[in-house]
Amino acid sequence: MAEKLPNSIQLEIVTPEKQFYCGEVDAVTVPGINGYMGILPGHAPLLSELKIGVITVRKGDDEERFFCSWGFAEILSDQVSVLAEQVEAASEIVRGEAKSDKDKADNLLKSKDPDSDFAAALELWEKSVARLEVSAAEKQ
């Protein structure tokens, strides 16, 4: 007899400072190191490093998005645990600050200055773009 698949996922998102999110969800998408991973109940067990990006949580018709900066995700058939360096909800993001960071990163990436830290500028750009995406989703 086949094993019955779970109907939901218990999601926990933790940062070094706090437990950010804990609850039952229908689906979650995380920014895996090799690309975004969509996770539904019954997913095969998996451990993945996370990169800068957006965590999307779906419960019924509702969808929430959170900014995520680096971490790890442990995925089980009925549970997802995310340990992240930084997570922000749309309400926590100052859109003007994120836009300013993006403009700064754009200028640094276009700079021909040999002393410019390309890796740091790229990380700032990735963070600011993800933060702007999350904050824009709240406005819709």
N, C-alpha and C positions, 0 to 999 in steps of 0.2 A: 504494500500500500504506500502511495506517495505521501511524503511529509507535507503538511499544510503550511502554506506560506503565511507570514505575518501580514496584518492589514495596515500596519503603521510602523513608523520608525521612532524610537526614542532618541532625540537629538540633544546633545550637550556640547556647548561651546564655552571653552574656558580660556582665559588669558592669565598671565602671571599675577594680575591684580584682582581678578574676580571671576565668578561664574557669570558669564554673559547671557547665556540662554540655556534653558532646560525645558523640554516639552515634547509632546508627541506631534509628529508631522507626517504628511503623506509622501513628501519627496524633498530631497535636498540636492543642491548642486554646489560643488566645491571646486576651487581653482587648483587642481592637481598640478604637480610639477611638469607633467607632460601634456597638460590641457585640462579643460573643465570635465568633471565627472558627474553625471547624473545618477543619483542613487534612489532606488525605489525599495520598498519592503521586499525582503528575500534576496537582496544583493549578496553575491559571493564575498566571503571575508577578504579584506584587503587592508594594507597599511600603505599610506602614501604621504610623501612630503607635499606641503602646500606652498604655492607661490603667492605673490601679490595679486589680488583680484577681488571678486565678488562672491559671497556665499548667498545663494538664493534658497529660501525656505518656503515650501508650499503646504498650506493646510486648507483643504477644500478649495474654494475659489479665491482665497486670500494668498497673497505672496508678499514676503518681506525680503529685503536685500540688506546685506551687511558688508562693509568693507573689511577685508582680511589682509593682513600683512604677515606672510610666512607662518609656518607651523607644520603640524602633522594631523592626519585624520586616520582614525581606526574605524573601519567599516565592518559591521557584522550584519547578519540577515535582518535583525530587528533593532539595531542600535548603531548610531554614528557618534563618535567622540572626536571633537576638534580641539586641539591644543594649539592656540595661535599666539603669536607675539603681540599682535594688536588687532582688535576688532572694534568697529564703530557702526552704530545704527545711523540711518539717514538724519535723524533729529540731532545727532551729536556733531555732524559735519558742518563746519562753517564754509559755505559755498564760496564766498569771496576769497578766503584763505586758500582753498583748494585751487581756485582759478589762478591766483597769484603764484602759487607753487608751480602750476603747469606752465605759465608764461616764463617763469624763471628757468625751469628745466628746458623749455624750448630754446631759450637764448643760450644756455650752456651747451646744449647739444649742437647748435649751429656754430658755436664759437670755434675759431681756428687757433685759440690759445693752447699751446703745447702743455701748459700747466693745468689745464682743465681736467677734472676727474670725470671721465666719460661714464664710468660705471655708477658713480654716485648720482650724476645727472639723469641717467637712464632710470635708476631706482626711484628718484624723486618724480620723474615723469609718469612712471607706471602707477605709483601711489596716488598722484593727483588725478590721473584719468579715472582710476577705479573709484576714488572718493567722489568725483563729479558724477559718475554714472549712478552711484548709490543715492546721492542727494537729489539727482534729477528724477529718479524713480519715485521718490516720496511726493514730488510735486504733481505727479500725474493723477 
